[in-house]
Amino acid sequence: MLEQSLFAVFLVGLLGGTHCVGMCGGIVAAISLQLPGQGTRFSYHFAYNAGRILSYAIAGAIAGAVGASTLLLKGFWPVQQGLYVVANLMLVALGLYLAGVWQAVTQIERLGVRLWRRLQPFSKRFLPVRRPAQAFALGALWGWLPCGLVYSVLISALASGSAYSGAATMLAFGLGTLPNLIAMGLFAQQLQVLTKNIWVRRMAGLLVAGFGAWGLARVALASL
């Protein structure tokens, strides 16, 4: 089922682009405004997003490793099953968010506020961005910005069963967010129009929610 989960979280990243632009749009715009040519801007934006997605993958690996630790404890099947149920519930919630039905996932952002307060001051060391390495470091730092979408997908990484699967889950999500943030930094208005189309968002949201509902149905059938 990992392939289905990866596709689902990729869709969450892609269609959650409006939220991602809202969270990272300021820093992306700042990088764009201080660079001259479009070719130059692409290398800087690629470096920024590479750093951001690397942080997602690291967080996913940590979450996956923590979740996998329950596999080493005999008699803890209810814990493993509980993580799986929670992960699929989060997919349903993310699908409803994408469809514009329920915004509860954004409330999860409060969980990382304290950590971000400690990390955010370090961003001043990399501004203004003069080299791709600075953009990469800034992206790696910005990857820990409190974000309801990121934290929700991390729950899926927690239930993935291994550090590798957790990293893959967050990598798929990060790659999904990439087109929107690159588009904001460069051009591709057509892509932004597509991801903001209400019917596209509803269909994608229902698809993601469907993956979560199918996972919950599998748990129910297994318990019969």
N, C-alpha and C positions, 0 to 999 in steps of 0.2 A: 504493500500500500504506500510505500515511500514515494513512488513516482507520482501518484495522485496527489499526495500532500504537497510535493514540490510544485506541481502545476497550480494547485490551489493558492499557495502562498505567493507564487509568481504573479498570479492574477490580482491578488490583494495589493502587491506592490505597484503593479501597473495601473490599476484602476483607482488606487488610493492616491493617485498623483496630486490631486488638488490639496490633500492634507500634507503631503510631502513638500510641495512647493511652499505651503504656508509655513512649515517648520524650518526649512532650509533655504527658502527663497531669498532672505535678506543677505546671507553670506554668499550665495551664488551670484546675486546681482552685484555685490561689492567686488567680486572677482572680475566680473564682466566689465564693469565701468572703468577699471584701471588698466585694462589691457587693450592694445591697439587693434591688431588684426584678428579675423575670425579663426585663422589657422592657429595663431598663438593661443587664443582663448580655448580652443578645443583641447590642446595639450594640458592646460591648467585645469580645466573642468574635468578632464579624464583623471588627472592625478587626484583632484579633490574627491571625486566619487570612488576611486579605487581605495583611498584611505578610509572613507566612510563604510564601504562594503566590507573591507577587511575587519573593521571593528565589529560589524554585525556578525561576521563569520566566527570571530573569536568569542563573542558573547554566546553564539549558538553552540559552539563547541563546549563551553563551560556548562551551559544549561543541559546539553545532551549528556555530558559526563556525570553531572549531578543526578539526572534522571536514571542513567544507567546504573548508578550505584545501588539502586533498589533491586536490580537483578542479582546482585551478589548476596542478598539477604534472603535466606530461605523462609518461606512462610509469609512473604510480603506481597503475594499476588494482588490482594485488594488495593495496595498502594499503586502498583503498576497499572492495574485496570482503572483506578481512579484518575491517574494522570492522563490516560488515554481518553477517558470520558471528558475531562476538563478541556483537553486539547481540541476535541471535536466540538464541544460547546463553544469554544472560542472561534472556531471556523464558522459556525452558524452566526455568531455575533458579528464577525468580520464581514460575512456575506450580507447581513442586514444593514451594516454600516455602509457598504459599497452601494447597496440598493437605495440608500437614503431613508431607510425605515427606522433605524435605531442607532443612536449616537453614543451608546454607553461606553464603547471601548476607549473613547477619548478621555474618560475619567481616570483611566489607569495611569495616565501621565503623571499623576501626583506622586506615584511611587518612587520616581527617580529624581525628584526635585532636589533633595539634599545632596545626592552625588553630583548633580550638575552644578550646583552652587560651588562645589570644590574644584570642578574641572574647568568651568567656563572662563575664569580669569586667565588660564594658560593660553587661551586663544589669542590674547593680545601680543604674545611673543611672535606670532606668525603673520601679523597684520602690520602694514599692508603686504600683500602677497607679491613677492618679486621673483620667485623661482618655483618651478613645479614641485620641488621637494617641500616647500612651505605649504603649498596647496594640499599635498598629500598628508602632511602632518595635521593640517587644519581639518581635513576630512576625517582623519582617524579620530580626532578629538570630538568632532561634531557627531560622529556615530553613536556617542553616548548621550546625546540630547534626549531628554524625556519625550517619548512619543508613544501614544496609545497603540498605534499600529505595530510598532517594533515590539513593544512589550507583549502584545497579544500573540504575535507570531513566536516570540520566545517561549511561550507556554507550549506551543506545538513542538519546539525544539527540545524542551524539557522532557516531553513524552516520546521523543523519537527513538530512544533506546541506545544511543551511543554518541560519543563526541563527534564522530564523523558525520552521522546523520543530522545531528544538531547543527553543525557547521553548514552542511549542505542545505538545510532548511532555511537558514538565515541568508545564505548566499543566493538562493533562488529568489527570496524576497527582495534582497538588495538589487539584484539584476532587474527585477520588475520595476523598481523605482528609478532605475537609471535613465530610461528614455525621457521621462518627464523633466528630470533635473538637467540633463544635457540639453533638452529642447529649450528650457528656460534660459540656459546660458548662451544658446546659439540662435536657433530659429524654430523650425518644425512646428509652426502654428497648427498645421493640419492634425498632428498627433495630439496636441492639447485639446483641440476641438473634439476629437474622437473620444478621448478619455473623460471629457466633461459631458458628453451626450447622455441624457438621462436614461434612454432606453438601453444604451450600451452598458451603463453602470448597473441598471436593474438586472439585465440578463446575466452579467458577470457575477453580480452579487448573489443571485439565486443559484448560480452554478457553484460558487464557493460554499454557500450555505448547504447545498445539496451534498457536497462532499462530506461536510460535517454531519449531516443527518444520516448519511449512509454509514459512517463510522459508528454513530450511536446505535443504529439498527443492528449492526454486526455484534455489538456488545450485548444488546438485548437478546438476540438470537442465541448467542453463545451461552447465556445464562439459563436458557430454558432446559 
